[in-house]
């Protein structure tokens, strides 16, 4: 479908749900494909589908370093990052950058195991978020477990991880910021996958829990995210985490395997491999080999195609060194007369090369608009917050006309912040209320103040995250939109308690005040 036609289809679908914004799509923009990601988010016919955007741009160790210091470092150009942030802000979307565990195996584990270095790491994250004006942070700490080959919970690593997430969440929420965590999935009722990330134990602390439901097959041909696996992941996490906090990771890339068809043949060096490609490249790859993609007959939901290729090339055979046998006779006298020819360069033996021929079987699995929609429908049916695409810029634009038809998940109305009746208990003032943006299910920030009526310095002046459970929240937003603050040791007198809604990028919204008397 031509790009203009795709845009018109998206606009038409969005107009049908204009009264109920349909923000259930999120995605990562990576530093290596930022141009394509910006093009997606900057398209005003697509961006109304998005709930937030994350930037895979920070690491836990600088490029080229072999040690981890607990500080956060950019993985690429900060000027390119600033341009990308501006694009996201231009669409009125939350900016939640991702920190990738780029340290060597074991290093971050050591940082989190020590209370002092863990606290310093948490402070570094907070400093990054507040200094750059981000709305929160997303943690993608994969090396944390993958590199150490730790999968199961119940270890000290799990305890340290859970403490870290809770401490960081408190720190961020006390400054009106959000915490998202991205983890590998668990399935088969908990018998398979990475339970070390303890989804149930961090669920109350995080605002988002993102499941990386892709890469089911890597070394051997097969679908990236078969629907049977996706459904098993959804079933497990739905039982462990509040549905409104969950996002389903969906791939927008495919994988190509080159395997040996006949085991009796010998293949040239480099003939057998596997590699990834973007969804945009699927059609070109199929056309180049004159094959037609079909829906996987095994029911994964993905597209697949294959072809055979006869390959001839060089095959390197290693040389087996001869076995050295010590002499049986000992020479009593050594002739130490120098060689009159002089020293010569050593003779380096190169492995011989032999031309060989074999038949290589190529297999491709890739997502398309249909498979992405299928996974979005599954997430929405489970009442999850939605899906997150890896990565923005890889996808074909027709996925958005399909996604625009997913049932509306958000209510209508204006951003709201309201105060409950302020309670006074002796010298302690309790300020409670609720706040939300009806197009987004993420908690918002609220600026709270308690100031003397006659003027003077504020007794309390902080921005907090409205993330506690409230009952009277519009359907589709989840319950996590309340705030509850206690201000102790307030001197007798008259005060004004005020709340101001703080939206993405620090933009303020509605506000309200109540008189308070402390006797």
Secondary structure, 3 states (H helix, E strand, C coil): CCHHHHHHHHHHHHHHCCCCCCCCEEEEEEHHHHHHHHHHHCCCCCHHHEEEEEEEEEECCCCCCCCCCCCCEECCCHHHHHHHHHHHHHCCCEEEEEEECCCCCCHHHHHHHCHHHHHHHHHHHHHHHHHHCCCEEEEECCHHHHCCCCCCCCCHHHHHHHHHHHHHHHHHHCCCCEEEEEEECEEHHHCEECHHHCHHHHCCCCCEEEEECCCCCCCCCCCCCCHHHHHHHHHHHHHHCCHHHEEEEEECEEEEEEEECCCCCCCCCCCCEEEEEEHHHHHHHHHHCCCCCEECCCCCCCEEEEEEEEEEEEEECCCCCCCCCCCCCCCCCCCCCCCCCCCCCCCCCCCCEEEEEEEEEEEEEECCHHHHHHHHHHHHHCCCCEEEEECCCCCCCHHHHHHCCCCCCCCCCCCEEEECCCEEECCEEEEEEEEECCCCCCCCEEEEEEEECCCCCCCEEEEEECCEECCCCCCCCCCEEEEEEEECCCCCEEEEEEEEEECHHHCEEEEEEEEEEEC
